């Protein structure tokens, strides 16, 4: 799952820094660093130091990373197809609305009260 989330975010957006990517994924920097280390060892991503700010590090997909993303995307799509089999369009709309309410409730619980 972490590989999928990281590769998908890298594929879909250009992140200026690794720190921005961690914030977008809602994970701590050291946690992302461990994941990026593994992805880099597998040749799926490369890190590049910002020439203007040596503290800033960007992460980019390699060709192998893009290929891995495509492979994982097919697996995710097949899983979703199996997961949603037998639902009508109306049921899927209702499910989406209910999940939206759950998301709103979860956000309200996590927000500090005044």
N, C-alpha and C positions, 0 to 999 in steps of 0.2 A: 504493500500500500504506500509506504513512504516514497518508493521509487516512482510509482505512478503519479502521485501528487506533485513531486518535484519536477519530473520530466514534463508533465502537462503544464505546469506553471511556466517553466522555461520555454516551452514550445509556443505558448499562447501570448506571452508578454516579453518585453525586453526590460529586464530588471537592471537598474543602474548598479546596485550593490547586492552582495550576499545578505547584508543586513535587511535591505528592503524585501528580499525574497522571504526571509524568515518571518518578517512581520506579516506579509501577505498570506503565509501558510499558518500563521498563528502558532508558531513554535519558537522556542528559545534559540538564540544564535548557536550555542554549543551543540544543541541537538541537531540542528541543520548541518553544522560543520562535520559531525560524525557521518551523517548520511552522504554529504557531498564527498567526503574522503573515500567512501566505498564506491560511489558512482565514478569518481575520478580514476580509482584503481581499475575499474572495469572498462575504462575508456569511453564512458558515456557522456562525460562533461569535462570541460577544462575551466580552470580558474585563470583570470587575468587581473593583474594589479592595475589600478587606475594610474595613468602616467602623471596626473595632476595631484593625486592624493594617494600616496603609497599605502595608507591604512585601508583604503577601500578596495574590495575585491569583487569583481563581477564573475558570474558563472554562466557558461554558454554550453549549449548542446553540441556534441560532435556529430559526425555523420552516423556513427554507431548509436549515439543517443537518440537521434531522430528515428533510426530504424527500430530501436527498442520501443520507443513511444508508439510507433505504428503497430508493432506486435502486441503491445499491451492494450492499445485502443481496440483492436479486434477482439481480444479476450473480454474486455469490459463490455463491448457492444453485445457479444454473444451471451454474457452473463445477464445483462439487462433484459435481453430478449426472453431468456428462460424465466427470469424473475417476474416479468410482466405478462407472461403467457396466460390467456384466458380472461384477462380484464377487458371490459368494454371501454370505449372512449369516455363514456360518462363516469364510469367507476374510476378511471385514471384521473379525470378532472376533479372528482370528489376527493380522491386520495391526495392530490396535489394541494387542494385547498386546506385539507386537514393538516397536512405536514407544514403548510405555511403558518397555520395557527400555532402549531407546536413550536416552530422557529421563533415566532413573535413572543410566545410565553418564555422560551428559554432566554431570549435577549432581555426581556423584562426582569427575569430573575437575576441575571448576571450584572445588570446595571445597578450602580449604587443608588440608594434612595436618598432623597433630599431631606 
